[in-house]
Amino acid sequence: MILLKDCFAAAVPAGTTETGASRASSLSGAPDMRGTSGASGTPAAPAPAARRRFDLLRGVDILIDGRRIAKIAPSIEAPEGATVIDASSHVVLPGLVNTHHHFYQTLTRNLPAVQDAKLFDWLVYLYEIWKYLDPEAVYWSSMLAMAELAKTGCTLTTDHHYLYPAGFGGDIPSLQFRAAADIGLRFAPTRGSMSRSKKDGGLPPDTTVQDEDAILAHSEETLRRFHDPAPDAMRKVALAPCSPFSVSERLMRDSAALARRYGARIHTHLAETSDEDDYCVEVYGRRPLEVMRDCDFVGPDVWYAHGIFFNDGELDFLAKSGTGVAHCPSSNMRLGSGICRVREMLDRGVPVSLAVDGSASNDSSDMLGEVRQALLLQRIKYGAAGLTAGEAMYIATQGGARILGFDQAGAIAEGRLADLALFNVMKLEYAGALSDPLAALLFSGYSHGVDYLIVNGRQVVRRGLLVGADEEMIRRNALSACGRMYKKAGIL
Ligand SMILES: [Zn+2]
């Protein structure tokens, strides 16, 4: 047992429940995506979940028993043998949820040649380095990414690993699940894929794509070995063909059908750039979301990364079909891709989550920092009330947990999973900002590190340091993996 004493807690508001009821379960009656604002021209009513705020409880204790939050109340007496943490200086958040990443990219961040490149040029350059990925690089980049995520408040993350280079010689899902267990995070990665290389009109080199039958066979094997459909699982698997410009329609369709047979979720990149719009119209004769609809790659078990270039009719379609969007503000700014219409998505009832995206386009895995980016970026587009601190926190917690299929995570309430992030706000950088301690984490401060991170009732970060892994060893091994790849690619 763990008892957190005397904290500020960002709890689910009293008298509310999280049912996910705003999601439609059927596509029947979905509006025409080519319309500009739906058939009637009337925007859909805002979904209740989109306006949700947190109750900031002051001076409460939180008792964790096993994997769950047992009790939230003032002055709980410590049970015998309980570990007691003085949380009187801390804001306790539900663990932040990261819904899109490419862990291996931690090894190729900030490369000078593509610091100022847009997406397609950036990809073409980096593929020539990524093709030298080896098993050690996969393990240590996963350790590095998850270490950064854990230390900045993330308790649950996915990863989108779509790169299976020829002659790789390792088992990527096993390597990644081992890293997640070593760090201690709840982990729901995707089995990604690419099948359309340069010779087929795609962007990746031939040695980084796979045969589609081999992809589907390995996808099924990965689902069988690692996917746990329980809502309180430590492990889930989703299937994630990389993008409309790196796989075929057949692989999109077959991957979606296969995932559904196992009760697993489905993911891809979509509507990230105007180049992608042009590519889809030229190659498929349809816009990206129309291609997805025709592949049955839409619905409440599907989420897309980015979603910047959806038109009004497409936003209505996402809301009606319950299809989710992982918003990646830093990556979108870094690559100059554009601004996702999060405000309008929330008002329509589109499920929205938050993500840091791969570390070659962020170039960090700073989860709390990403929530601040989301808050600020919407205000560029929609004005000073474009997104509130509560809404930004909402999409980063409950929004993400729902999109990844973990309905018992993402909120502080009795009976919920004990996934919690404790930030110390009694520090110089928060002085003067504590009239609203929860919002202070986004409006003020410059260090986004947690003091404590608890996942599934276990301490993963204690006094700012990882409990289960040696941070210096992660740093050194990640650097070695970088060195090998850069040398083979001839950029050292
Ligand atoms: Zn991505």
Residues whose N, C-alpha, C, O or C-beta is under 5 A from the ligand:
A	BS01	ZN	A305 D357 G358
